[in-house]
Amino acid sequence: MNRRLSALVLVVCAATMFTACGSNGQMTAPLTRAPASPVSAGPSPTPVPAVATSAAPSPTLPSPSPLATASPTPSMFPVGTWVPGPQPSLALAAPGGPALPTGTGLDYPTDPCNSVDQNGGCEWLRVAWQEANPSGVTIRVYAFTACLHTPTAAKPNANCLVNGDVIPRASLLILGTAPASARSLSFVLAPGGEGSAFGTLPRGGPNVQAIVLQAVNSHGGSPFVIVASSGSCYGCVL
């Protein structure tokens, strides 16, 4: 399917601030609106600020999600109903928190990916970043599953997530974590997904409309960085 043709992937190179509304890497905590930068989270128990994208690699940590892995290796995921895994609470910006990741990028490794679902497939995606001081810093990579903007005749091109948006907490799902020093994280998605440039979470999960990341340490978290976003255009015939 022309997933990449039907959706515009925006790789932003400017950092915009999203302030997180959780606590240091604890599990399951609703977002709360923090001093927002250009992008923040909203329509959820509590909003979370979002930031801009960059281009380059950084840290790696133990991943809460079994779908993510430090480097692409043949992977299989079982057939069944998608069930969201435990979600860490968003880390709040605080003195001593990590710097905003820069040099972010997204590519598609060609390593084989095996799905036991005979009616579906899978593919590797890899997010890269750079962190000014990676010591003690973990990078969290999230799937953003909502689309906040719809194209109109007046504004024919729209990206699902842009700098300055408020991110709904319920629309963030962890894809994996890695130490900042690792500079990249690979994960698997299932191809397809209406309006998505990236695919869906395996086992019938939601469409991934954007990929964002956040640097976290023992003090708090950085603003969110938009690595890439799906987009659409008014009146386009696919």
N, C-alpha and C positions, 0 to 999 in steps of 0.2 A: 504494500500500500504506500502511496506517496505521502507518508506521514511528514517527511521533512519538507515536501513541496507544499503541503496544505497548511503548514504552520511556520511562522517566522520565528527563528530562534535568535533571540537578542542576547548578545554577549556584551554586557555593559562594561566599560573600562573606567568608570568613575565611581568612587565609593560614596554611597549615601548612607546615612545612619539609620539603623533600625534599633531601637533599644529593646532588649529582651525583657520579658516579664516573668521570669521564673527564678529558681534559685540555682546555685551551682550544680549542675548535673544531677539533681535529685530526680527520681522518677515521678511522672504524672503530676503536673501542676499547671493549672490554667494560666494563660497569659494575662499579664496585667500591663496596662499602658505605662510605659516608662518614658523618661524624657525622650521623646521621639525625634528622630532625624527625619530626613526626607521620606523614608519608608518605615511604617510601623504596622503592628498587627492590630486587627480590630474585631470583626463580627464573630467573636468567640467569647468564652467566659471572660476573657480579657484580651485586649489588643496587644500586638507586639510590633515594634518598629522594624523596618527593613532598611537595608543599605544597598549600595551600588555594587557592580561587579568589577573584577580585575582580572589579571591573567597570569597564574603561576602556581607552583606547588608548595606544600608545607606539612605539618604534623599528622600522626596516626595514633589511634587509641583502640581499646577493645570495643568492638561494635555491638550495640544492643540489638542490632538486627542481623539475622543470619544471612540476609541477602547480600550484604556488603562484604568485600574482601580486599585485603591490601593489594593483591595483584591478581589479574585475571588468570584463572585456571579453570579447566572444564568444570561446569557446575550443573547440578540437577536440582529441580525443586518439584515436590510432589503435587499431584493433582488434588484439588480440594477447594473448599471455600476459603476465601481470604479472611484472615482475622488479624487486626492490627496488633502489633507487639507492644510491650511497655514503652511509654514515651517519657524521656527525661523532661523535667521542668525546665523552662527557658532560663538561662543564666542572665541576671541583671547586670547592667553596666555598673562598675564600682571602681574606686581608686585601686590601682594595682592590677586592674583587669588587663587582658591581652590586647595587643594592637589589632586594628582592623586588618584582616588578610588582604593581600594584594595579588596582582598578577594571576587572577583566577582564569580557568579555562575548562572547556569540556571537549572530550573527543570520544571516539568509538573504537576500542581495541578490537582486533579481528580474531582474538582467541576463540576457539570453539566453545559454544554454550549449549548444553544438552538439556532439553526439557522432556520429562516423562509424559507430558500432556501431548497426545498424538495430534490434537487439533490446534495446537499453538506452538509458539517458538519462544526464543529469548535472545537477548543481546546484551553485550557488555557496554557500560558507559564508564568513563573515568573523569573525575573532577581533579583539577590540579590547582595549587595555590602556593603562595609564599607568605611566610610569617617573619616579621622583623626579629623577634626574639622567641624562638620556638621552645625554649627550655620550660618544661612544666605546662605546656599548652597542648590542648586537644582540639582537633577540628571536628565539628559535627556537621554532617551533610544531610540536608532535609529535602524531601519532595514536597512541593507546594501543589495542592490538588484543586485549587479554585481558579477561576478566571474573573478578575475584578473589572475588566474593561471590555466593552462591546463596541465594535466599529460603527460609525454612523456616516451619513452622507456628508456631514460637516467635517468629520474626522475619520476618513476611510480606513486608516491603519491603526490597529490597537494591539498592544502587548498585554498579556494577562496580568503581569506584575511589573510595576515600574518604580523608580526611586520616588520616595515620598508616600507610597501606599502604606496603609495599615494592614498588617497580615493577620487574618483570623487564626487564632491558635488551633482551632479544629482542623484547619487546612494544612497544618505542618505535620509531616510524618517522617520520623528518623530513617535514613537510609543506611547510615553507618557512621562510625567515628574512627579517627586515626590520630596518631601523634603528629603535631604540627611539623616535626622534622621529616616526616614521611613524604610531604609535599604532594601526595596524591592518594585517591581512594577510588577503587573500582567497585561497581555494583551491577546487579542484573535487573533488567526490566523486561516485561513482555511487550512485543511490538503491538502497535495498534492504539486505539483510544481516540475517540472523536475529538478533533480540535487540538490534540496533543502533538507536540513536536518530538516527544521523547518516548511515549509508550505508557504502559500501565504497570502498577505493582503486580507481581506474579500472583497466580492463583485467584484471578478475578478481582484484583484490587482496583482502586480508583485510578483515573487518568492522572498523569503527572503533567502539570501545566508549567511548572518552573522548578528550577533547582537552586537552592540557597544554602549558604553555609555560615557558621558562626565559630569564632575562636573562643575557647573557654579555659580558665585556669582556676586555681583555688580561691581567687578573689571575686571572680565574676565573669561576664562574657562581653565580647565585642559586639558592635552593631552587626546586623545581618548583611550579607553580601549576596546580591543576585548574580548567580553564575550564568544562567541562561533562562529565557522565558519563551513560551509559545506565543504566537500572535495570529491575528486574522485580519481580513480586509473586507470592506463593505462592498457587497455586490459581486464578490469574486465567484467564479464558476470553477469548481475543482473537478 
